[in-house]
Amino acid sequence: MQSDRPLWVPNAETLERSPMAEFIAWCGQRFGRTFADYDAFHGWSIAERGDFWTAVWEHCGVIGERGERALVNGERMLEARFFPDAKLNFAENLLRQSGNTDALIFRGEDRVRYRLSWDELLSLVSRLQQALKSRGVGVGDRVVAMMPNLPETIALMLATASVGAIWSSCSPDFGEQGVLDRFGQVGPKLFIACDGYWYNGKRQDVGLKVRAVSARLGVPTLIVPYAGDSATLAASIEGGVALADFMAGFEAKPLTFERLPFAHPLYILFSSGTTGVPKCIVHSAGGTLLQHLKEHRFHCGLRQGERLFYFTTCGWMMWNWLASGPAVGATLCLYDGSPFYPDGNVLFDYAADERFAVFGTSAKYIDAVRKGGFTPVTTHDLSALRLVTSTGSPLSPEGFSFVYEGIKADVQLASISGGTDIVSCFVLGNPMKPVWRGEIQGPGLGLAVDVWNDEGKPVQCEKGELVCTKAFPSMPMMFWNDPDGAKYRAAYFERFDNVWCHGDFAEWTAHGGIIIHGRSDATLNPGGVRIGTAEIYNQVEQMPEVAEALCIGQDWLDDVRVVLFVRLAAGVELTDELTQAIKNRIRSGASPRHVPAKVIAVADIPRTKSGKIVELAVRDVVHGRPVKNKEALANPEALDLFAGLEELKN
């Protein structure tokens, strides 16, 4: 049930003095324009994309040579080129600070704590840069890392980018084949791994996996110390070297930066890979930098010295998003391990101690905190916190309410959505607009986001496909190993000509916000009516008896029927009464069409390494089709629970 009052409204100071407001005023002076309100400014940012992205470059002080042209072939998405004459270096733009204030702060559960100042970060990157060059790593080479979210990981990425090499990462909980499915495709020059990591209070050994991956990749391997013995592990690997030995003999000196074209590759990110070998999505240095500067500075309002936190692993694109924070002078607060060890207060303890300005996490985490009975609003000093961001899956209306009731009453809540495909957001927070329960505040500046029906027509307050109708800088350059671009075109441009179709089932709201109803390929179609799975989860996952849910459409009697799988709370059984209560909740909260034909209890629900449930993989198992890449899952054994279920045979 939607409220007729917003959960949060920006105050007068925010409306007048936020970096967003400052930028709008600056653009008005710079281009001789008058913007009646934010919506008028957003319209200009789309209509005049060359001027808008030039303004982002100038206002944020991008280091590099911009060149004369801002955009060529702007009306053709696949041919569009932003700043084709520009040269810059991504790392140079992130390492503009110096001094003894904090650059990176780290906590590894309750086991490890340390921090690096800007001067210490510069020194570390300098030594790493020299070591990389000494081993022949240079422009266009790939450096791959199976690493925790450590300060050293950030430093290694920056050193890699400084010499013009390309960075790819995953988290150390990936299985051997999952790592190889990703890194084996890109032909790396160097493989980086940790010597172990902490999770849920226990040391996790990675020695066997690191040795196996190193042997299969056949490249030198750098071992970073964290939770084991890096020297011993490195000595057991042919071509292995511990970090201390890797940097030995190199003293810190002024960094050098290889300035390269705006569209030079920076990152190779990977799709989840649940329907086959992961796609290798190549993102440019310039596009990533400008898009992240825009999101951090204006949409998040980050100022120099503020603390930026996102709970993420190095296998999720939110790590790449977080890592750009130094470009606006933000201090990164890094965390690795379980967010519930030793208990559910651990991240809020961190937020209070270090005075986070921005706390980023997943919708699943917010729901778990709510269901765990934690109320940081009564237990923690979060006075510095002004923005909470949530992504990974749609945040339920109840999740919105809990943030204000259980975490902090006076805070901007930004549900955000975009993804690996664009290493950023299509729709996200806006400090100049209210927050409405269950709604993402709106589209990002410079992004021509819309919702289209199956006929390719824009629709208002009606569900359809989330699209972007004009080119933007953080579109992928290409897919690796896709020489003719066929896979790239099929991924985003097959549905509508010259229009990016993102694959989200979405809806504009009356407030100009967006609701994401789930992935388009996971939408249900009973009786020919499309239903977003998030609409069902928003109802059933609010019930205390249900810990988690997953919904699919099962082919049945020449139609599709909705099947709901539920992982129940401890000690709860799926009785006829609970089944009926679940159906009643969905009927009253969503609609009769959303009510599942079957409700089935399962012991676990499969999810990706970044915590997203995998509806398509479960649908394939239910229909007897093979799942192509179980290595992409955090808990692949959970898929076996869905094979041959008797309840699905009648």
PyMOL commands that set and color helices and strands:
alter all, ss='L'
color gray80, all
select helices_A, chain A and resi 12-17+19-31+38-47+49-59+90-94+118-134+151-162+176-183+207-217+230-235+243-247+285-299+317-323+325-328+346-354+363-371+376-379+397-407+486-492+520-522+526-528+533-540+576-589+592-594+615-622+630-632+636-642+646-649
alter helices_A, ss='H'
color red, helices_A
select strands_A, chain A and resi 64-65+71-72+81-82+87-88+102-108+112-117+142-146+166-170+190-194+197-199+202-204+221-224+240-242+260-261+265-270+280-284+307-310+331-336+358-362+387-391+412-415+417-419+424-428+442-443+449-452+464-468+478-479+500-508+514-519+546-556+559-568+598-601
alter strands_A, ss='S'
color yellow, strands_A
deselect
rebuild
show_as cartoon
